[in-house]
Amino acid sequence: MAAPLHDQSATYFRKGFGLKADVQSELSADYNGRLVDALRENDYTLTVGDVTIRLAKEFGFCYGVERAVEYAYQTRRKFPDRRLLLVGEIIHNPHVNEKLRAMGIQILEPDASGAFDFSVVRPDDVVILPAFGVTIAAFEALRAIGCVLVDTTCGSVLNVWKRVEAYARDGFTALIHGKYYHEETRATASQVMKHPAGSYLVVRDMGEAREVCDYIEGRGDRAAFLAKYGKAASPGFDPDVHLRRIGVANQTTMLAKESLAIGEEVGQAMARARGAEVRATDFRTFDTICSATQERQDAVMALLEEPLDVMVVIGGFNSSNTISLAALCAERVPTYHIEDAAGIDPEAGTVHYRVAGVKHVENTLSGWLPSGRPVRVGLTAGASTPNNKIGETVARILATRGLALAPTG
């Protein structure tokens, strides 16, 4: 049985160490961006020469990310002479994770199945749990070792855990809109297994959700369904049994509009298959998208109402919330999801980007920024992107047109 989330024993910490003031200057030096502050003060707008950059009004680091990174810094300060390990990436931002490595924090890498080998962990180690959380099995394994645990799991993720556990407790299958291999979704799905009869199924998008609906309505092939969704379902999952009572939840960083649409689609399928009264008793859905994800998606949609020539989205190529932002933008304007400012090469005039909506596909493009006329560039960043990286990106966009920011100070 996992230790309760509120456990504040001598080896489990969820509320930091009271060292926020001690690490604040270091955090500011590593991640703050003066240029971003200037953009905010000027209605999120910067015009240099014939280039206008418009920044979405919600972007970058969210509270959960700030908290996780701050706790990692506090942990290093609290235990200067202890070995520190981190279970996977603390967030999906390569710059932040490299900073932690430079501070002497060893990042444990998962195997192909997403599991971790904790045989290297010693009782006198300090282990940081990432903002995504960890599976119950991983948590229990670490508790059994007896090491100090610093838990940075985001509060929005904890809310989803409570939701899916309640589904399992009440006999509902948790249908999770997410990526079955993602750290957060793996951790969320594991919460279902606190109950012996708990079951879950993860669907990536509306296309997969519609295949679930087909099965609910009697149009699916059992063998084909199990072959396709075996990796995304709980052990022993039986679609003939486990798709009769369903509760919908989601990975907190998915596209909000798609999550809501999936819930509605599944509810309608149950009503068509077994009647409206069954939908009322055997179907539940709640929007578990985190507020920061929603705010960033709303802000970018507002920005897309303006005339823009291109959109630049900054964030890790494996960052789900950044991928969702890029997908929204790509529906309206040429969009370049770059992992870091270094993705823009002003001298070569190229951008290296992840193709929106295409898994694991990257491209390098010349002449991406229109020339010979004034240009308007929209800009946003995923919730794990620090402000200094946004500022560096602005500078590189301008340099691509041979422009530079006026010196400050």
N, C-alpha and C positions, 0 to 999 in steps of 0.2 A: 504494500500500500504506500503510495507516494506521500511524502510529508506535506502538510497543508501549506497553501501558498502564503499564509500569514505567519508561518513559523519564523520566529526571530531568535533562534537558538544561537549559540556561540559559533556555529559553523554554517549558518544560512542567513543571507542578508538580501533584502529587497528594497531597502530605503536608503542606500548609500551609507556613508560613514561620517556625515557632518562636515565634510571637507570641501564643500562647493566653493566657498570663498578662496580656499587655498589653490584650487586648480583653475579658477575662472580666467586669470590672466593668460595662462598657458593655452586654454581653449580658444580664447580670443585671438591670440597670436597665430594659432594653427588654422582657424576656420573663418574668422570674420572677414568681411569684405567692405572696404570703404566705398568702392564704386557702387555696390548694391545699395548702400545707405543713401548715396547721392541720387540714385534712380528713384528710390522711394520718395525722397523729399521733392522730386520734380515730377510728381504724378506718374511715376514708373516709366519715364520717358527720357531718352538721351538722343540728341541730334548732333552729329558731327559731320560737317560737309554735307554730302547728299545722302547720308545714311541715317535713318531714324530707327532706333531700337525701342521696342515696346515690351516691357516686362509684365507678365501676368501678376495680378495683385496678391496671389497666394502661391508660394513656390518654396522649394528647398526644404531644409531641415524642419521636421515636425517635432512636436513636443516629445513623442516617444523616442525618436532618434537622438534628440539632444540629451535626453535623460540617459539613454543607454551609453552614449559616448562619454558623457560626464562621469557616469558610475565607473567606467573602465579607467578613466584618469584618476578618479578617487581611489580605486583599488590599487593602482600602481603606487600612489602616494601613501596609502595605508600599510602596504606590505612591500617596502622597498627591497627587502632582502629575500623574499620568498619567490619561488618559481610560479609564474602566472601563465595559465592556459585559457584559451577561449574555444568554446565548442562551435567550430565553424566561423564564418564571417559574422561580425557583430551586426552589420548592416550590409547592403549590397552597394558598396562604394569602394572601389579599389584604393583611392587616395586615403580614406579613413583607415582601412584595414592595414595599409602599409605604415601609416603613422603608429598604429598600435604595435606592429612588429618592431618598429624602430625603438619603441619604449620597452622592448624586451618581453612582450606578450606573445607567447607561442600559439599559433592558430592551428587547432586540430582539424584535419581534413576528413570528410566522410568518404566511405567507399562507394562503389557504383550503385549500391542499393540505398545510399543515404545514411547508413549506420556508421557509428564511430567506434574506434578501438580505444577503450579506456585502460588498456593494460599498462600504458605508459604513465598513468596518473598515480601519484603517490599520496598518502594520507596528509603529508605536510604541504601539499600544493594548494594553490588558490585557483579555482576554476570559475570563469565568467560564462554565464549563460546568455545567449544573444537576444536581441530585441524580438526575434521571431519565436522564441521559446524553444524547448526541446521536448522530445517524446517522453511519455511516462517511463518507458523502459530506460532511456538515457538518464533521466532524473534519478530513478531508483538505483541504477548502477553507480552513479556518482555518490549518492548518499551512503551507499554500502561501503565505499572506499573510505569515507570519513573526512574527505578534504573539505576546505572552506568553499562554499558556493556563493557567488554573487549573481543574483538573478535580475537581469535587466529586461525581462519579458514585458513587452508593451501592454499597457492597460487595455487597449482596444482588442488585442489578441486574447487577453484573459476573458473579456466579455463574450467573445465567440466560443471559447472553451466552455463557459458556463451554459451557453445556449445549446451546444451539441450534446453536452452531458445530460442536460434536461431532456432532450429528445430521446436519448438512449434509456434514461431512467423510466420514461413514460411509454416505451415500446415503439418509438418511431425511428426509422432509418434516417440518419443525417445525410442529406444530399448536399454536398459541398461544391459550390462553384469555385474552382481553383485549379492549381496545377498539382497533381498528385505527388510529384517529386520535389515540390518546394518545401523548404524547411518549416515554414509556418503551417502549411496544410498537413504535413506529416505530424506535426505536434498536435494540431487541432484534432485530426482523425484519431490519434491515440487516446484522447480524452473519452471518446465513445466507449473504448474498451475497458473503462472502469466498471462497466456493467457486463455480466457474463453473456447476456443476449444482445449486446450492443452491435450495431451494424452501421456501415457508412459506404457511400459511393461518391467518388469525385468526378465531376464533369468539367471539362476545360472551357466549353463555350456553348452557345445556343445550339450549334449543330449536334453536339453530343447530348445535350438536354432533350432535343427532339427525338433522338434515338431511344432515350429512356421513356419518353412519352409514348412512342410507338409500342414499346413493350407493355407499358401500362394498359394500353388500349387493345392488346392482343395481337399486335402485328409483328412482334419480334421473334427472332430465332434464338432459342436458349443457348445453344452451343456457341453460336457466333457472338452473342452478347458476352458470355463468360470469357471467351477467348480475347475479346477486345478490352474488356474492363477488369480483367483479373488483377492487374497491378494497381488499379485505382479503387479497389473494393476491399472491404474487411474480409478476414479469413472465413471461408465457408459461406461466402455471400451467395444467396439463392434469390434470383430476381423474381421468382414466382411467389416467394414468401416476403422478401424484404422490400418490395416495391408497393406493398399494400398500405402501409402507413409511413408517410414521408414528412420530414421537417427540413426545410431549406435553410442553408447558411452559406457563408462565403469566406474565402480568403480575403482579408481586409483591404487588399490593394487592387482588387479586380475592378473592371469597369462597372460603376454603380448601375448604369442604365441596363446593362446586360444582366446583372444579377437580379434586378427587379423583374425584368422580362422573363428570365428563366423561372422564377418563382410563379409568375402568373401562368406561364405555359404549362408547367407541371400541374398546377391546381386545376386548370381547365381540362387537362387530360384525365385527371382523376374523376372530375365531374361527368365528363362524357362517358367514361368507362363504367362508373358505378353509381352515378347520381349526385346531385348537389348536396344531399344530406350527408353522403360519405365524405365529400370534400370538407364539409364543415367539421366533421369529427376526426378524420384520418389524415388531415393535411395541415401543416403549419408553415408559415414563412415569416422571416424577420430580416430586415435590412441590417446586416452586420458590417457594412463598409465603414471604416473608421472615419471620423469627422475630418481629419486632416486630408485623407485621400479624396473625400467628397469635395472639400473646399478647393483643392488644387484642380480637380476636374471641372468644377463650376467656374473657377477663375479663367481657365484656359478656354472654356466655351465662350465666356464673355469676350475675351481677347479676340477670338476668331470671328466675332461679329464685325471687327474693324477690317479695313483693307490691308492685307499683308501680302508680301511677295514670297516670303519663305518663313518657316517656323523652325527654330532650333530648340531641341529638348535635351537637357543635360542629365545624365544619370547612368549608373552601371548597366551594362548590357544584360545582366541577369536580374535587374531590379524590376519587379513586377509592376509597381506603381508607376515607374517611369515608362515602361512598355505601354501601359494603359494610356498615359498622357499622349505618347507618340501616336497611338492608334486613333485617338480622338482627333488630333491635329491633321493627320494624314487624310482624313475624310474631306478636309476643306482646303488644304494648301500644301504645296510641296514641303515635306517635313524631313528633318535630319536629326535623328537620335544619336547624339555623340556621347561617348562614355566620359569624356573629360575635355578640357579646353584643347589638349594636345591633338584631338581629333581634327582640328582645323589647322591647316598648314598655309599660312598667308603667302609664303614665298612661292610655293607650288600652285597656289590657288585651288587647293583641293579640300574636301571634307571626307573623313572616314566615319561612316555611320552604320547603324543597324537598320535594316530595312523594316519599316513599320508593318506589323502583321505577319511577318514571315520569320518563323522560328530559326534562330541561330544563323541568319544570313546577314552578312556585312558587305559593304561596298565602299569603294573610294571613287569620288566623282570630281572631275575638273569643271570649272566654270559654274559652280553651284550657286554663286551669288550673282544675280543679274547685273550687268554692267551697262554703261552708256546712258543711264537714267537714274533718277532718285529711287532709292530702295527702302522698303519698310520691312524690318525683321522682327518677328515675334519671338519671344524667349520665355522659357519656363524651365523648371528643374524638378526632378523627383525628390521625394521626401528624405532621401539619404545623401543629397548633394549639398556640400557646404557653400556658404556665400562667396568665399574667396575663389572657388572654381567657377562660379557664375561670372564674377568680375573678370577673371582671366579670359573667359570665353568672349565677353564683350570686346576686350582689347584685341583679340585675334580676329573677330569679325571685322572690326574697323581696319585692322592692318591688311586684311585681304583686299581692301579698296585703297590701300596706300595712305590710310588716315591714322592719326594718333590722338590719344587723349591729351588735353592740355595739362601740363604739370600742375600738381597741387602743392599746397603747403606754402 
